[in-house]
């Protein structure tokens, strides 16, 4: 007598119709370079225009082209507005994209931009799960993805497909 075969293993998550959205997959692979303006301060306090302007002209295209620059000042010195403008002008001319803030803030900005550019059609009327294990996720990122998806989604959950927290469900009309 033959032993009956057990029922095949079923992936109930796949069968649920949930669409998982991994924010790590949205983050563009960008080379982020750091430019700390505190390195140009005299005595750690004062930024003089002429030496700073000279230092900016010494930046070379090969070092910055195609990169995203986290432009910030690590000290508590108060920088004049023109310093940010001069540095941004030079870096942009060298082919870099400039974000004001440290590397974490810059990566957040890149992900926010990716969320803003996201094609929403694949998510229309979907049951969505925003994966909860994304690296570097901030409140601003989570708020932005909800702002973008809520108007078109049927429902939104947060977490992993096997264990989620309901965030939004479209009201029945």
N, C-alpha and C positions, 0 to 999 in steps of 0.2 A: 504494500500500500504506500502510495506516494504521500509525502508531507506537503500540505498546501503551502504555496508561497505566501509570505506575508505581504500585506498591502505595501505598495511602493511608498517610499518616503515622499511626502508632499511638502513643498515650500509654501506655507500659508501666507508668508509675507508677500511673495511674488503674486499669489492668487488674490491678495486683498485689493489690488489696484492702486496701492499707494505709490506716489511718485516721490522718490527720495531726492533731495537737493542738498548736495555737499558743498558748503561754502568754500572749503579748501580748493575744490575744483574750479571755482569761479575766479579765485585770486590769480592775477596774471603773473607769470614767472618773470619777475623783474630784478635786475641787478640794482640794488639800492646802495648808493655810496653816501658817506657821511661828510658834510662840510660844516665844521663847528667854527662859527665866527669868533668865538672867544680866543682862538689861536692868533687873531690879528689885533688883540687889545694890547695897548701899552700899559704896563704895570697892572694888567688884569682888570683895568677900569675904563680906559679911554680908547676910543677908536678915532684915529686921525685920518682925514679923507685922503691926502696925497699918498701916504704909505699903503693904505688899503686899496686905493685905486691901482697902484703899481702891482700889488700882490695879485689882484684879480686879473690883470693883463698877463701875468706869468702862468696862469692856469692854461694847460695845453689840451687841445681837442682829443688827442689819443687817450687821455686819462678820463675823460668825461662823456665822450660821444656815445649815445645810445643808452646811457644810464639814467636812473631816476635818483635825484639828489635829495637827501634829507638835510635841508638847510636849517640850522638852529644855532643857538648860543647856549653853551652849557653853564656859563657863569650867570650871576645875577646882575651883570652890567646892563644898563639901559642903552640900547643901540639906537642911533638915529634911523629914521625911516629910510633915508637914502642908502644906507648900508645894505638893507635887504634888496632894494631895487638894483643897486650896482651888481651885487653877487648874482641875482637872478638874471639880469641882462647878460652878463658874461657867460654864465652857464648855459643859458638858452642859445646864445650865439655859438657855443661849442657843441650843440646837439644834445644837450641834456634836458630832461624834464625836472622841474623843481617843485618840491613840496616843502612847505614850512613845517618844521617839527622834527623830532627824532625819528629813528628808523621805525619804531612801532607805530607812531602816528602816520608816517609816510605809507607804511603797508596798509594801515586802516583806510587811508585815502584812496589807495589803488583799488582796494576791494569795494569801497563805496562807489567808485566810478564804474567798476565792472557790474555791480548790481544795477546801477542806473542804465547801463547799456544792454542789460539782459533782455533777450527776446522772450516775451511773456507767452507767446502762443502755445508752446508745448505744455504750459501749466494751466491753460484756460479750462475752467470747470473741473479741475483736478482735485484729488485728495492728496495734499502735499505733506511731506515730512521734511522739516528743516533739520538736518542731521546735527546732533548735539556735540559731536566730538571735534569740531573744526578748531584749528589752531588760530590763536590770535583774535578770536571773535570778541567783539566789544558790544556794549549796549547800543551804540550808534549803528553798527552793522546789522544787528538783529532788528532794530526798529526800522531801518531802511528796507530790509527784505520784506518785512510785514507790510509796510506802506505800499510797496510795489505789487506784492502778490495778493493781498486781501481783496482788492476790487475784482479780481478775475477768478479766484480760487473758490471751489466748493467748500473745502475745509483745509485748515492748516494745523499741523501738529509739530511739536518740538521733541527731539530726542532721537532714538533709534527706532526703526520700524517695528521691532519686537516690544518696545516699551516707550510709549509716547505720552506727552502731555498735550491735551487739546488746547489750542490757542484761539482758533476762530472757526465758526461754522456759519455759512450763509443762511440767513433766515428764510424759512419757507414762505412763499407769497400766497 
